[in-house]
C-alpha cells in the first residue's frame, strides 16, 4: 500500500465543506464513500496538540453518533510546543507514547488537529468562474493580500456564498494557507512514534464538523438562521470561529490565554502553577474569601476584562464587515471556560448571550468521567469525524 505524503494527509481533511486545492498537481484529492454506508467504521485516534496540554480521543462515528472509547490528556511542557509549532519532536513524541501506553491505547491510525497564527485564513470576494479558473484567481488574489512564497504553503478554499455585486456574479470564499513545514512536522512526528498519519485538521474545521453534524451543545442544536461564535479558551490563545447559517463565515486567533493567570499568580503569591490552576477554577467573590484568594480573584478579573475587550473588538470588526452581520450566541469551551462564573461576566461585558458548553449530544462515552470532561476535548472529538 502506497504511503501517504504529508500533503495528501493534509488535503484529506482541511476540507472546510468541499475540498479544493490550488496546487492540484501537488495535492491529489480523493473522494471517499459516505460514512453512513460503512457498516463497520474504523476507530481512529485523534490528537489535539496544545501549548499546555495534548488531548487525545479514541473513537469512531457510526450513523449519526460518535462512539468514544477513551479520552486522555497529558500536560505539555510549553517549551516543546509554541503556537502550534513543535520545537522538540523527541520530547513531544515521548509524552504521547507514555500517555498512549498508560491509557492502554494501541490504535495506530491518527488524525492530528491544532492551530497556529502562522496558518492564515482570509475571506475573499472574486468573480464567479469555473473550478479551474477559480484556482488561478485565488492564487492571484491571495498573493495580493499575503506576501508569501506560494510553494511554501498548501492553499485550500471553500465557497461560502454567491453574491451579486454591481450586477456581476461573485463568490465569497474562505482561503486557508497552511505552511508545508508545519504539516510535515506533524507527519514526521507521527512516523517517529510509530503511528500511521491519516489526516491533519485545524481546530476551526474540527469544531465545525460537530456543529454541522448536529452534535448539540447542552442539548440545544444551533438553528440554521442563527449566527454563533464558538470560542475556544486555550492556555496560550483564544480561537474564535463565527458560523452564519451553519457556514463558517469568519475565524481568528486572539493572542490571549488563561495561562497568563497562572504566570501572574505564581509570581505574586509564590505558589506552584498547579496550585494557582486549582484555585482559579473555584474562586468566588462571596464573603469569607481569604486575602490570597482576593489577590488571585483580582488577577482573574483582569484576565476576564482583557478577554472581553479583545472579543468586543473582534466582534465589532465582524459586524462592520457586512450589513446585517450579527452574533446571536457565543459558546465557550476549553480550559479557560471553566473559570467560575466566566460565562456570566462575559455575557454582561459583551451584552450577548454567552453559554458555557457543558455537554454534547449524540456522543456515546464508554466512561462516565469522559462525558464530564468532554468540553476540554471538543477539538479532538471533532477530528474523529471524517467528512
matplotlib code that plots the C-alpha trace (Angstrom):
import matplotlib.pyplot as plt

x = [0.0, 1.4, 2.4, 0.6, 2.6, 2.2, 0.4, -2.1, -2.7, -3.5, -5.7, -7.7, -9.3, -8.7, -11.7, -13.9, -17.1, -15.9, -12.1, -10.4, -6.8, -4.9, -1.9, -3.9, -0.8, 0.8, -2.2, -4.4, -7.9, -9.6, -13.3, -14.4, -17.6, -20.2, -19.5, -23.1, -22.5, -19.8, -21.2, -18.1, -16.5, -12.8, -11.8, -9.4, -7.1, -7.4, -4.7, -5.2, -1.8, -2.0, 0.7, 0.0, -1.6, -2.1, -5.6, -6.3, -9.6, -10.2, -13.5, -15.5, -18.5, -21.4, -24.6, -25.4, -23.5, -19.9, -18.8, -15.9, -13.8, -11.4, -10.2, -6.6, -4.9, -1.2, 0.4, 2.8, 6.0, 5.4, 9.0, 8.2, 5.3, 4.7, 1.9, 1.2, 4.8, 6.6, 10.1, 11.2, 9.7, 11.5, 10.1, 6.6, 6.7, 7.7, 4.9, 2.4, 3.9, 3.7, 0.1, -1.0, 0.7, -0.8, -4.2, -3.9, -4.4, -3.0, -4.7, -2.2, -4.1, -4.1, -5.8, -4.0, -5.6, -4.2, -4.0, -1.4, -1.1, 1.1, -2.0, -3.6, -7.3, -8.7, -12.1, -12.0, -14.7, -13.8, -15.7, -17.7, -15.8, -15.3, -13.3, -10.2, -10.4, -11.0, -7.7, -5.9, -8.0, -7.5, -3.8, -3.5, -5.7, -4.1, -0.7, -2.0, -3.0, -0.3, 3.4, 4.2, 6.0, 3.2, 5.5, 5.9, 2.1, -0.7, -3.6, -7.2, -10.5, -14.2, -17.1, -19.1, -21.8, -22.7, -23.1, -24.4, -22.0, -22.7, -24.8, -21.9, -21.9, -19.3, -18.2, -17.2, -14.5, -12.6, -8.9, -6.7, -2.9, -1.2, 2.6, 4.2, 6.8, 4.1, 2.3, 5.5, 6.3, 3.1, 3.7, 7.2, 6.1, 3.5, 6.1, 8.7, 6.4, 5.1, 1.7, 0.1, -0.8, -4.3, -5.4, -4.3, -7.0, -7.3, -9.4, -11.9, -12.6, -12.8, -15.4, -17.3, -17.9, -19.5, -21.7, -22.7, -23.3, -25.9, -23.9, -26.0, -24.3, -26.0, -29.0, -29.8, -29.0, -27.8, -30.6, -29.9, -30.8, -28.5, -25.1, -23.0, -19.4, -17.5, -14.8, -12.1, -10.4, -7.0, -3.9, -2.0, -4.6, -8.4, -9.6, -12.8, -14.9, -18.1, -20.8, -23.6, -26.4, -24.3, -21.5, -18.2, -18.0, -15.0, -12.2, -9.4, -6.9, -6.6, -3.2, -4.7, -4.7, -5.7, -2.1, -1.5, -3.4, -1.1, 2.1, 1.0, -0.4, 2.9, 4.8, 2.6, 1.6, 4.8, 2.9, 3.1, 1.5, -0.7, -1.9, -2.9, -4.7, -6.7, -7.6, -8.6, -11.3, -13.1, -12.8, -15.9, -16.5, -18.7, -17.9, -15.2, -12.6, -9.0, -6.5, -4.6, -7.8, -8.8, -5.5, -6.0, -9.6, -8.2, -5.8, -8.7, -10.9, -8.1, -7.9, -11.6, -11.7, -8.8, -10.8, -13.9, -12.0, -10.4, -13.7, -15.6, -13.1, -13.2, -17.0, -17.3, -14.9, -17.1, -20.3, -18.7, -17.6, -21.1, -24.5, -26.6, -23.7, -24.6, -23.8, -26.8, -24.9, -21.4, -20.4, -17.3, -15.3, -11.7, -9.8, -10.3, -14.1, -14.1, -13.2, -16.1, -18.9, -16.8, -19.8, -21.9, -19.2, -18.6, -22.4, -22.5, -19.4, -20.3, -24.0, -24.5, -25.7, -22.6, -23.1, -20.6, -20.5, -21.1, -22.3, -22.5, -25.4, -25.2, -21.9, -21.7, -18.9, -17.7, -16.6, -18.7, -15.8, -15.1, -18.5, -17.8, -14.5, -15.9, -15.7, -11.9, -11.7, -14.0, -11.3, -10.1, -13.7, -14.3, -11.1, -12.6, -15.3, -14.3, -16.2]
y = [0.0, 3.3, 5.5, 8.8, 12.0, 14.8, 16.9, 14.1, 13.8, 17.5, 17.6, 14.7, 16.8, 20.5, 20.5, 23.1, 22.0, 20.7, 20.5, 22.1, 22.8, 25.5, 23.3, 20.5, 18.9, 18.5, 17.5, 14.7, 14.9, 11.6, 11.1, 8.7, 6.8, 8.4, 7.5, 6.3, 3.5, 2.0, -1.0, -1.3, 2.1, 2.4, 3.6, 6.5, 8.2, 12.0, 14.1, 17.8, 19.5, 22.4, 24.6, 23.5, 20.0, 17.4, 16.0, 12.5, 10.9, 7.4, 6.7, 6.3, 7.7, 5.4, 6.6, 10.0, 9.3, 9.4, 6.5, 7.4, 4.7, 6.9, 10.4, 11.0, 14.3, 14.9, 18.1, 19.5, 21.5, 24.8, 24.9, 21.9, 23.4, 27.1, 28.5, 25.1, 24.6, 21.5, 22.6, 19.2, 16.2, 13.7, 15.2, 15.6, 12.1, 10.6, 12.4, 11.0, 7.4, 7.4, 8.7, 6.1, 3.3, 4.5, 4.7, 1.3, 2.7, 0.6, 2.1, 3.3, 5.5, 9.1, 12.3, 15.4, 18.8, 22.1, 25.7, 28.4, 32.1, 31.0, 29.3, 32.2, 32.4, 35.1, 35.8, 37.0, 38.1, 37.0, 36.7, 33.6, 31.2, 27.5, 25.4, 25.5, 29.3, 29.7, 28.1, 30.7, 33.6, 32.6, 32.1, 35.6, 37.3, 35.7, 36.9, 40.5, 40.2, 38.0, 38.4, 34.7, 32.2, 30.0, 27.0, 27.1, 26.7, 24.4, 26.5, 25.4, 27.2, 26.9, 28.7, 30.4, 32.1, 33.5, 37.3, 39.9, 42.9, 45.7, 43.2, 40.8, 37.3, 36.9, 34.3, 34.8, 32.2, 31.4, 30.7, 28.7, 28.9, 26.1, 26.0, 23.0, 22.9, 22.7, 19.9, 18.0, 18.4, 16.6, 14.0, 13.3, 13.2, 10.5, 8.3, 8.9, 7.4, 4.6, 5.9, 6.0, 9.5, 9.6, 13.2, 16.7, 19.1, 22.6, 23.3, 25.6, 22.8, 20.1, 22.1, 22.9, 19.2, 18.8, 21.8, 20.7, 17.1, 18.2, 17.3, 19.7, 21.8, 21.5, 19.7, 22.5, 22.5, 25.6, 26.8, 27.5, 31.2, 31.9, 33.4, 31.9, 32.4, 29.3, 30.4, 28.0, 29.5, 27.9, 28.4, 30.4, 31.6, 32.1, 30.6, 32.3, 30.8, 32.5, 30.5, 32.1, 29.9, 27.0, 28.0, 29.2, 32.9, 34.2, 32.8, 34.5, 33.8, 36.2, 36.1, 35.9, 32.8, 31.7, 30.7, 34.4, 34.0, 31.2, 33.1, 36.2, 34.1, 32.2, 35.5, 37.3, 34.5, 32.5, 29.2, 26.5, 26.6, 23.6, 25.4, 28.5, 26.3, 24.6, 27.8, 29.9, 27.4, 27.6, 31.3, 33.1, 36.7, 35.7, 36.7, 34.6, 34.9, 34.9, 37.6, 35.3, 34.4, 38.1, 38.8, 35.9, 37.0, 40.4, 38.6, 36.5, 39.6, 41.4, 38.4, 38.4, 42.2, 41.8, 38.9, 41.0, 43.9, 41.6, 39.8, 43.2, 44.5, 41.2, 41.0, 44.7, 44.1, 41.2, 43.3, 46.0, 43.7, 43.4, 44.8, 42.5, 40.8, 39.9, 37.5, 35.8, 33.5, 32.8, 29.3, 29.0, 25.8, 24.8, 25.2, 28.9, 28.5, 26.6, 29.7, 30.2, 32.5, 33.5, 32.9, 35.3, 38.0, 37.6, 37.9, 41.2, 42.6, 41.6, 42.3, 39.0, 35.6, 33.5, 29.8, 27.5, 24.2, 21.5, 18.6, 17.3, 15.3, 12.3, 11.3, 8.0, 7.8, 4.5, 6.1, 8.5, 10.8, 11.3, 12.7, 15.2, 16.2, 16.4, 20.2, 20.0, 17.6, 19.3, 19.8, 16.2, 14.8, 16.8, 15.5, 11.9, 12.8, 12.1, 14.1]
z = [0.0, -1.0, 1.9, 2.1, 1.7, 4.2, 1.6, 0.9, 4.7, 4.9, 1.9, 3.2, 5.9, 6.0, 3.6, 5.1, 3.3, 0.0, -0.5, -3.4, -3.8, -5.7, -6.0, -7.7, -9.3, -5.8, -3.8, -5.0, -3.5, -3.4, -2.9, -0.3, 0.3, 2.6, 6.2, 6.5, 4.0, 6.2, 8.2, 10.4, 10.7, 11.7, 15.1, 14.9, 17.4, 17.3, 18.9, 19.6, 20.0, 22.5, 24.1, 27.7, 27.1, 24.5, 24.3, 22.7, 21.8, 20.6, 18.9, 15.7, 14.0, 13.2, 11.8, 13.4, 16.6, 17.8, 20.0, 22.2, 23.9, 25.7, 26.4, 27.5, 28.4, 29.2, 30.4, 28.0, 28.6, 26.9, 25.7, 23.5, 21.6, 20.9, 18.8, 17.3, 16.2, 17.6, 18.7, 20.1, 18.4, 20.6, 23.9, 22.5, 21.0, 24.3, 26.1, 23.5, 23.7, 27.5, 27.5, 25.0, 27.0, 30.3, 28.6, 27.0, 23.5, 20.8, 17.7, 15.2, 12.7, 13.9, 13.0, 14.2, 14.8, 16.1, 15.2, 14.8, 14.0, 11.0, 9.5, 7.7, 6.8, 4.6, 3.1, -0.5, -3.0, -6.5, -9.8, -10.3, -12.5, -13.3, -10.8, -13.0, -13.3, -9.6, -8.8, -10.8, -9.5, -5.8, -6.2, -7.8, -5.2, -2.2, -3.3, -3.4, 0.3, 1.6, 0.7, 0.8, -1.4, -2.8, -2.9, 0.9, 1.5, 0.9, -0.2, 0.1, -0.2, 0.4, -1.3, 1.5, -0.6, -4.0, -4.3, -6.7, -6.8, -9.4, -11.4, -11.5, -10.1, -7.4, -4.9, -1.3, -0.5, 2.7, 1.8, 4.1, 3.7, 5.7, 5.8, 4.3, 7.1, 9.8, 8.0, 7.6, 11.3, 12.3, 9.6, 10.8, 14.5, 13.8, 12.0, 14.7, 17.4, 15.3, 14.3, 10.8, 9.9, 8.4, 8.4, 9.5, 10.7, 12.0, 15.1, 13.5, 11.0, 13.8, 15.7, 12.5, 11.9, 15.4, 14.6, 11.1, 12.2, 14.8, 17.9, 20.0, 22.7, 26.1, 24.5, 22.1, 18.4, 16.7, 14.4, 10.7, 11.0, 14.0, 13.8, 16.6, 17.8, 19.0, 21.4, 22.4, 25.5, 25.5, 27.6, 25.1, 22.6, 22.2, 18.9, 17.6, 14.8, 13.7, 11.8, 9.9, 8.6, 9.7, 7.4, 8.7, 8.0, 10.0, 12.1, 14.0, 16.8, 19.8, 21.5, 25.0, 27.1, 30.6, 31.4, 32.0, 35.2, 36.3, 35.4, 37.4, 40.3, 40.7, 40.7, 43.1, 45.5, 45.4, 45.0, 42.3, 38.9, 39.8, 43.0, 41.0, 38.5, 41.2, 43.0, 39.9, 38.9, 42.3, 43.2, 44.4, 45.3, 48.3, 51.8, 53.5, 50.7, 52.0, 51.3, 48.9, 47.1, 46.9, 45.1, 42.7, 42.1, 41.0, 38.6, 37.2, 36.8, 34.9, 32.5, 32.0, 31.4, 28.8, 27.2, 27.0, 25.4, 22.7, 21.9, 21.7, 19.1, 17.1, 17.1, 16.2, 13.3, 12.1, 12.4, 10.3, 7.6, 6.0, 6.5, 8.6, 10.4, 13.9, 16.7, 18.4, 20.8, 22.0, 23.0, 25.2, 25.9, 26.7, 30.0, 30.4, 30.2, 33.4, 35.5, 37.9, 36.5, 33.5, 31.2, 33.3, 33.3, 29.5, 28.9, 30.8, 29.2, 25.7, 26.0, 24.2, 25.5, 26.4, 27.0, 28.6, 26.8, 29.4, 27.3, 23.8, 22.4, 20.1, 21.6, 23.5, 26.0, 27.3, 30.6, 32.7, 33.6, 29.9, 29.4, 32.2, 30.6, 27.0, 27.0, 27.2, 24.2, 21.7, 19.1, 19.4, 19.2, 16.0, 14.5, 14.8, 12.3, 8.7, 6.1]

ax = plt.figure().add_subplot(projection="3d")
ax.plot(x, y, z, "-o")
ax.set_aspect("equal")
plt.show()
